[in-house]
Amino acid sequence: MTTLPEFAHAAGAVEELADLFHLLGDATRLRIVLACLAQPTAVGDIAASLDLSSSLVSHHLRLLRAARIVKAERQGKQVFYSAADAHISSLLANMFEHIAEPANGMDA
């Protein structure tokens, strides 16, 4: 059984976490985050790989940066995006493991 950290009970913590899940609940934003997990990736490359416009990707990345889900690093004229930290990568990996598990009688 996992116990929550002390700050999980702080005022606003639940709302902040709900906002984070709301951002990740959008399939397009989730695909953008997943595109940034393996290595830092430029907006144009994300857009091309997901068949989206660069302006749409940039809009979503702005929201994801504000929520500290992704981080940006400028290299010359390009900006490369990656997961903000290992927590984001771990969260997504755990969620994919969760959906891959058999139901084991949980439907009752």
C-alpha positions in Angstrom: 0.0 0.0 0.0 1.3 3.4 -0.9 1.0 6.3 1.5 0.7 9.8 0.1 3.3 12.5 0.9 2.3 15.0 3.5 1.9 17.8 1.0 -0.9 15.8 -0.8 -3.2 17.0 2.0 -2.2 20.7 1.6 -4.8 23.2 0.4 -4.8 23.3 -3.4 -2.7 20.1 -4.0 -5.7 18.1 -5.1 -6.8 20.8 -7.5 -3.3 21.2 -8.9 -3.1 17.4 -9.5 -6.6 17.4 -11.1 -5.4 20.2 -13.5 -2.3 18.2 -14.4 -4.5 15.1 -15.2 -6.9 17.3 -17.1 -4.0 18.5 -19.3 -2.8 15.0 -19.9 -6.4 13.8 -20.5 -6.4 15.5 -23.9 -5.2 12.9 -26.4 -3.3 15.4 -28.6 -1.4 16.8 -25.6 -0.7 13.3 -24.4 0.7 12.3 -27.8 2.9 15.4 -27.8 4.3 14.6 -24.3 4.9 11.0 -25.4 6.8 12.3 -28.5 9.2 14.2 -26.2 10.0 11.3 -23.8 12.7 9.5 -25.7 14.8 12.5 -26.5 14.5 16.3 -26.7 12.5 17.0 -29.8 11.9 20.2 -31.9 8.4 21.5 -32.5 8.6 20.9 -36.2 9.6 17.3 -35.6 6.8 16.7 -33.2 4.3 18.3 -35.6 5.5 16.1 -38.5 5.5 12.9 -36.5 2.0 13.5 -35.3 0.6 15.0 -38.5 -0.3 18.3 -36.7 0.4 21.9 -37.5 3.4 23.5 -35.8 1.2 26.3 -34.4 -1.1 23.7 -32.7 1.8 21.9 -31.3 3.3 25.1 -30.0 0.0 26.1 -28.4 -0.2 22.7 -26.5 3.5 22.9 -25.5 2.9 26.3 -24.0 0.2 24.8 -21.7 2.4 21.8 -20.9 5.4 24.0 -20.0 3.2 26.2 -17.8 2.2 23.0 -15.9 5.8 21.8 -15.7 5.1 18.7 -17.7 7.6 19.5 -20.4 10.7 21.7 -20.4 12.3 23.6 -23.2 15.9 24.0 -24.2 17.1 26.4 -26.9 19.8 25.3 -29.2 20.6 27.9 -31.7 17.4 28.9 -33.4 15.4 25.8 -32.4 13.8 24.9 -29.2 13.8 21.3 -28.1 11.2 19.9 -25.7 11.5 17.0 -23.3 9.7 15.6 -20.2 10.2 18.0 -17.3 11.6 15.3 -15.1 11.6 11.6 -14.3 8.3 11.9 -12.4 6.5 12.6 -15.7 8.1 9.7 -17.5 7.4 7.3 -14.6 3.8 8.4 -14.3 3.1 7.7 -17.9 5.0 4.4 -17.8 3.0 3.3 -14.8 -0.3 4.3 -16.4 0.6 2.3 -19.6 1.4 -0.7 -17.4 -1.9 -0.2 -15.6 -4.0 -0.3 -18.7 -2.1 -3.4 -20.0 -3.0 -5.4 -16.9 -5.8 -7.9 -17.1 -8.9 -6.9 -15.3 -8.6 -9.9 -12.8 -12.3 -10.0 -11.9 -12.5 -6.2 -11.3 -15.6 -6.0 -13.5 -17.9 -7.6 -10.9 
